[in-house]
Amino acid sequence: MSTKKTALYIALSLASIASASSMAADGKINFTGKITDTPCTVSIPSQNRDVPLGNVPSTELATAASKSASKQFQIDLLNCSATVKTATITFGGAVATPTGAGVADATLFAVNSPEGGAVGSTATNVGIEISDSTGAVLTPNKASSTLTLATKTPSQSLYFNARYKSLGSATTGDANATTDFTIAYQ
């Protein structure tokens, strides 16, 4: 009987060694990630904000670099983490292009007619200029200078201005634009 027990122990030992070698690693999986703070909740007084630039006489935009009056708009940042100290903002959109003797200006957003507008009803030689609260002009599709956020205030507002700027002698017509924006927190 003791020989049978010894043989059983030897058989079990060999089986466990064999199963261990059959479970050898064929590959490796790495799990990566990062735990981060929630930046801020972005709010605009209305989700799809309209900034009325008004009716501007073409005579006010008769020469290149002429500007209309500015209209202020804001983007609110709510419930910001105390670790979020700075941010940049990028407004996306098409760049305005001059016609005829107009002068190119890569800092202007292109204007267009409203959906369903008549062909040829868009003003020409004019674009929309967006600037931050310091007056720095924001170029389409490029990040702004770094904006310092108030770390002791969980909610704050970023103020911007928009206005028409001519590329040459502006013609009459619709002068609308739509832009998306992205905020990158640091």
C-alpha positions as YAML, in Angstrom:
chain: A
units: angstrom
residues:
- id: 1
  name: MET
  ca: [0.00, 0.00, 0.00]
- id: 2
  name: SER
  ca: [2.79, 2.36, 0.73]
- id: 3
  name: THR
  ca: [4.23, 1.69, -2.71]
- id: 4
  name: LYS
  ca: [0.87, 2.64, -4.22]
- id: 5
  name: LYS
  ca: [0.80, 5.88, -2.19]
- id: 6
  name: THR
  ca: [4.34, 6.72, -3.23]
- id: 7
  name: ALA
  ca: [3.49, 6.04, -6.86]
- id: 8
  name: LEU
  ca: [0.38, 8.24, -6.52]
- id: 9
  name: TYR
  ca: [2.39, 11.11, -5.02]
- id: 10
  name: ILE
  ca: [4.99, 10.83, -7.79]
- id: 11
  name: ALA
  ca: [2.24, 10.78, -10.45]
- id: 12
  name: LEU
  ca: [0.53, 13.84, -8.94]
- id: 13
  name: SER
  ca: [3.84, 15.70, -8.67]
- id: 14
  name: LEU
  ca: [4.68, 14.98, -12.31]
- id: 15
  name: ALA
  ca: [1.18, 16.07, -13.38]
- id: 16
  name: SER
  ca: [1.49, 19.40, -11.55]
- id: 17
  name: ILE
  ca: [4.91, 20.04, -13.12]
- id: 18
  name: ALA
  ca: [3.53, 19.22, -16.56]
- id: 19
  name: SER
  ca: [0.51, 21.53, -16.11]
- id: 20
  name: ALA
  ca: [2.73, 24.37, -14.88]
- id: 21
  name: SER
  ca: [4.83, 24.17, -18.01]
- id: 22
  name: SER
  ca: [1.72, 24.12, -20.19]
- id: 23
  name: MET
  ca: [0.69, 27.48, -18.65]
- id: 24
  name: ALA
  ca: [3.82, 29.34, -19.77]
- id: 25
  name: ALA
  ca: [3.35, 33.00, -20.82]
- id: 26
  name: ASP
  ca: [2.85, 33.53, -24.55]
- id: 27
  name: GLY
  ca: [2.46, 37.31, -24.33]
- id: 28
  name: LYS
  ca: [1.98, 40.26, -22.05]
- id: 29
  name: ILE
  ca: [-0.76, 42.87, -21.69]
- id: 30
  name: ASN
  ca: [0.04, 46.26, -20.20]
- id: 31
  name: PHE
  ca: [-2.79, 48.35, -18.80]
- id: 32
  name: THR
  ca: [-2.12, 52.07, -18.91]
- id: 33
  name: GLY
  ca: [-4.10, 55.13, -17.94]
- id: 34
  name: LYS
  ca: [-4.14, 58.23, -15.84]
- id: 35
  name: ILE
  ca: [-6.45, 59.58, -13.17]
- id: 36
  name: THR
  ca: [-7.16, 63.24, -13.90]
- id: 37
  name: ASP
  ca: [-9.14, 66.15, -12.56]
- id: 38
  name: THR
  ca: [-12.27, 67.23, -14.32]
- id: 39
  name: PRO
  ca: [-11.42, 70.51, -16.04]
- id: 40
  name: CYS
  ca: [-14.42, 72.84, -16.36]
- id: 41
  name: THR
  ca: [-17.95, 72.63, -17.64]
- id: 42
  name: VAL
  ca: [-18.33, 74.99, -20.59]
- id: 43
  name: SER
  ca: [-21.45, 77.10, -20.77]
- id: 44
  name: ILE
  ca: [-22.56, 79.76, -23.18]
- id: 45
  name: PRO
  ca: [-25.56, 81.88, -22.19]
- id: 46
  name: SER
  ca: [-27.36, 79.93, -24.90]
- id: 47
  name: GLN
  ca: [-25.92, 76.65, -26.19]
- id: 48
  name: ASN
  ca: [-25.75, 77.82, -29.81]
- id: 49
  name: ARG
  ca: [-24.86, 81.43, -29.20]
- id: 50
  name: ASP
  ca: [-25.80, 84.09, -31.74]
- id: 51
  name: VAL
  ca: [-23.67, 87.23, -31.73]
- id: 52
  name: PRO
  ca: [-25.53, 89.90, -33.72]
- id: 53
  name: LEU
  ca: [-23.03, 92.13, -35.51]
- id: 54
  name: GLY
  ca: [-25.84, 94.24, -36.90]
- id: 55
  name: ASN
  ca: [-26.35, 95.98, -40.22]
- id: 56
  name: VAL
  ca: [-23.16, 97.79, -41.16]
- id: 57
  name: PRO
  ca: [-23.10, 100.19, -44.13]
- id: 58
  name: SER
  ca: [-20.68, 99.08, -46.86]
- id: 59
  name: THR
  ca: [-19.28, 102.64, -46.81]
- id: 60
  name: GLU
  ca: [-17.96, 101.92, -43.29]
- id: 61
  name: LEU
  ca: [-15.93, 99.02, -44.75]
- id: 62
  name: ALA
  ca: [-14.88, 100.72, -48.01]
- id: 63
  name: THR
  ca: [-11.10, 100.30, -47.62]
- id: 64
  name: ALA
  ca: [-8.89, 97.39, -46.56]
- id: 65
  name: ALA
  ca: [-8.53, 97.01, -42.77]
- id: 66
  name: SER
  ca: [-11.63, 99.12, -42.00]
- id: 67
  name: LYS
  ca: [-13.47, 97.78, -38.95]
- id: 68
  name: SER
  ca: [-17.01, 97.88, -37.61]
- id: 69
  name: ALA
  ca: [-17.87, 98.31, -33.94]
- id: 70
  name: SER
  ca: [-17.11, 95.29, -31.74]
- id: 71
  name: LYS
  ca: [-19.73, 93.13, -30.07]
- id: 72
  name: GLN
  ca: [-18.77, 91.31, -26.87]
- id: 73
  name: PHE
  ca: [-19.64, 87.69, -26.16]
- id: 74
  name: GLN
  ca: [-18.64, 85.33, -23.38]
- id: 75
  name: ILE
  ca: [-17.95, 81.70, -22.66]
- id: 76
  name: ASP
  ca: [-18.50, 80.64, -19.05]
- id: 77
  name: LEU
  ca: [-16.34, 78.01, -17.36]
- id: 78
  name: LEU
  ca: [-18.17, 76.37, -14.46]
- id: 79
  name: ASN
  ca: [-17.05, 74.05, -11.67]
- id: 80
  name: CYS
  ca: [-13.36, 74.23, -12.58]
- id: 81
  name: SER
  ca: [-10.91, 72.12, -10.63]
- id: 82
  name: ALA
  ca: [-8.44, 74.11, -8.51]
- id: 83
  name: THR
  ca: [-5.61, 72.42, -10.41]
- id: 84
  name: VAL
  ca: [-6.70, 73.97, -13.73]
- id: 85
  name: LYS
  ca: [-4.62, 77.13, -13.90]
- id: 86
  name: THR
  ca: [-4.40, 78.03, -17.59]
- id: 87
  name: ALA
  ca: [-6.11, 77.30, -20.87]
- id: 88
  name: THR
  ca: [-5.97, 78.08, -24.56]
- id: 89
  name: ILE
  ca: [-8.92, 78.44, -26.89]
- id: 90
  name: THR
  ca: [-9.07, 77.65, -30.58]
- id: 91
  name: PHE
  ca: [-11.87, 78.95, -32.78]
- id: 92
  name: GLY
  ca: [-12.23, 76.82, -35.91]
- id: 93
  name: GLY
  ca: [-13.47, 77.97, -39.28]
- id: 94
  name: ALA
  ca: [-12.64, 78.94, -42.84]
- id: 95
  name: VAL
  ca: [-10.28, 81.86, -43.44]
- id: 96
  name: ALA
  ca: [-11.66, 84.85, -45.36]
- id: 97
  name: THR
  ca: [-10.31, 85.35, -48.88]
- id: 98
  name: PRO
  ca: [-10.27, 88.65, -50.77]
- id: 99
  name: THR
  ca: [-11.77, 89.27, -54.18]
- id: 100
  name: GLY
  ca: [-10.48, 91.67, -56.83]
- id: 101
  name: ALA
  ca: [-8.03, 94.15, -55.34]
- id: 102
  name: GLY
  ca: [-8.67, 92.96, -51.79]
- id: 103
  name: VAL
  ca: [-5.82, 92.31, -49.34]
- id: 104
  name: ALA
  ca: [-5.43, 88.87, -47.71]
- id: 105
  name: ASP
  ca: [-5.75, 88.68, -43.93]
- id: 106
  name: ALA
  ca: [-5.34, 85.20, -42.39]
- id: 107
  name: THR
  ca: [-6.79, 86.37, -39.06]
- id: 108
  name: LEU
  ca: [-10.33, 86.74, -40.40]
- id: 109
  name: PHE
  ca: [-13.10, 84.15, -40.49]
- id: 110
  name: ALA
  ca: [-14.90, 83.77, -43.82]
- id: 111
  name: VAL
  ca: [-18.49, 84.98, -44.09]
- id: 112
  name: ASN
  ca: [-21.32, 83.18, -45.86]
- id: 113
  name: SER
  ca: [-25.03, 83.40, -46.52]
- id: 114
  name: PRO
  ca: [-27.57, 81.81, -44.20]
- id: 115
  name: GLU
  ca: [-28.79, 78.35, -45.18]
- id: 116
  name: GLY
  ca: [-31.17, 78.68, -48.07]
- id: 117
  name: GLY
  ca: [-29.82, 82.16, -48.92]
- id: 118
  name: ALA
  ca: [-29.80, 83.28, -52.52]
- id: 119
  name: VAL
  ca: [-26.70, 82.52, -54.60]
- id: 120
  name: GLY
  ca: [-24.53, 85.63, -54.79]
- id: 121
  name: SER
  ca: [-26.12, 87.17, -51.69]
- id: 122
  name: THR
  ca: [-22.94, 86.94, -49.59]
- id: 123
  name: ALA
  ca: [-20.93, 90.10, -48.91]
- id: 124
  name: THR
  ca: [-17.40, 90.03, -50.32]
- id: 125
  name: ASN
  ca: [-14.08, 91.49, -49.16]
- id: 126
  name: VAL
  ca: [-15.10, 91.24, -45.52]
- id: 127
  name: GLY
  ca: [-14.41, 88.79, -42.71]
- id: 128
  name: ILE
  ca: [-15.07, 88.47, -39.01]
- id: 129
  name: GLU
  ca: [-12.31, 89.25, -36.53]
- id: 130
  name: ILE
  ca: [-12.41, 87.68, -33.06]
- id: 131
  name: SER
  ca: [-10.24, 89.05, -30.26]
- id: 132
  name: ASP
  ca: [-9.78, 88.16, -26.61]
- id: 133
  name: SER
  ca: [-10.32, 90.48, -23.63]
- id: 134
  name: THR
  ca: [-6.82, 91.95, -24.03]
- id: 135
  name: GLY
  ca: [-7.49, 92.84, -27.68]
- id: 136
  name: ALA
  ca: [-5.27, 90.07, -29.07]
- id: 137
  name: VAL
  ca: [-6.69, 88.86, -32.38]
- id: 138
  name: LEU
  ca: [-7.41, 85.12, -32.55]
- id: 139
  name: THR
  ca: [-6.46, 83.45, -35.82]
- id: 140
  name: PRO
  ca: [-8.82, 80.80, -37.23]
- id: 141
  name: ASN
  ca: [-7.75, 77.25, -36.31]
- id: 142
  name: LYS
  ca: [-4.82, 78.35, -34.10]
- id: 143
  name: ALA
  ca: [-4.64, 78.23, -30.31]
- id: 144
  name: SER
  ca: [-4.80, 81.53, -28.47]
- id: 145
  name: SER
  ca: [-2.11, 82.75, -26.14]
- id: 146
  name: THR
  ca: [-2.29, 81.10, -22.74]
- id: 147
  name: LEU
  ca: [-5.19, 82.42, -20.67]
- id: 148
  name: THR
  ca: [-4.65, 82.52, -16.91]
- id: 149
  name: LEU
  ca: [-7.64, 81.21, -14.97]
- id: 150
  name: ALA
  ca: [-8.57, 82.32, -11.46]
- id: 151
  name: THR
  ca: [-7.76, 79.24, -9.37]
- id: 152
  name: LYS
  ca: [-9.66, 80.45, -6.29]
- id: 153
  name: THR
  ca: [-12.89, 80.82, -8.25]
- id: 154
  name: PRO
  ca: [-14.46, 77.59, -9.52]
- id: 155
  name: SER
  ca: [-16.52, 79.47, -12.13]
- id: 156
  name: GLN
  ca: [-15.46, 82.33, -14.38]
- id: 157
  name: SER
  ca: [-16.12, 83.94, -17.73]
- id: 158
  name: LEU
  ca: [-13.90, 84.37, -20.76]
- id: 159
  name: TYR
  ca: [-14.76, 87.50, -22.76]
- id: 160
  name: PHE
  ca: [-14.25, 87.97, -26.49]
- id: 161
  name: ASN
  ca: [-15.11, 90.55, -29.11]
- id: 162
  name: ALA
  ca: [-16.22, 90.06, -32.70]
- id: 163
  name: ARG
  ca: [-16.47, 92.57, -35.53]
- id: 164
  name: TYR
  ca: [-16.34, 92.90, -39.28]
- id: 165
  name: LYS
  ca: [-13.04, 93.83, -40.90]
- id: 166
  name: SER
  ca: [-12.68, 94.57, -44.59]
- id: 167
  name: LEU
  ca: [-10.22, 92.99, -46.99]
- id: 168
  name: GLY
  ca: [-10.92, 95.72, -49.53]
- id: 169
  name: SER
  ca: [-14.02, 97.55, -50.65]
- id: 170
  name: ALA
  ca: [-16.74, 95.42, -49.04]
- id: 171
  name: THR
  ca: [-19.80, 94.62, -51.12]
- id: 172
  name: THR
  ca: [-23.28, 94.35, -49.67]
- id: 173
  name: GLY
  ca: [-24.85, 91.04, -48.72]
- id: 174
  name: ASP
  ca: [-25.17, 88.52, -45.92]
- id: 175
  name: ALA
  ca: [-22.11, 88.33, -43.69]
- id: 176
  name: ASN
  ca: [-22.60, 85.38, -41.33]
- id: 177
  name: ALA
  ca: [-20.11, 82.88, -39.96]
- id: 178
  name: THR
  ca: [-20.19, 79.85, -37.71]
- id: 179
  name: THR
  ca: [-17.26, 78.75, -35.61]
- id: 180
  name: ASP
  ca: [-16.64, 75.84, -33.27]
- id: 181
  name: PHE
  ca: [-14.31, 76.29, -30.34]
- id: 182
  name: THR
  ca: [-12.05, 74.00, -28.35]
- id: 183
  name: ILE
  ca: [-10.63, 74.77, -24.92]
- id: 184
  name: ALA
  ca: [-7.39, 73.03, -23.89]
- id: 185
  name: TYR
  ca: [-6.67, 73.14, -20.16]
- id: 186
  name: GLN
  ca: [-3.20, 73.05, -18.61]
...
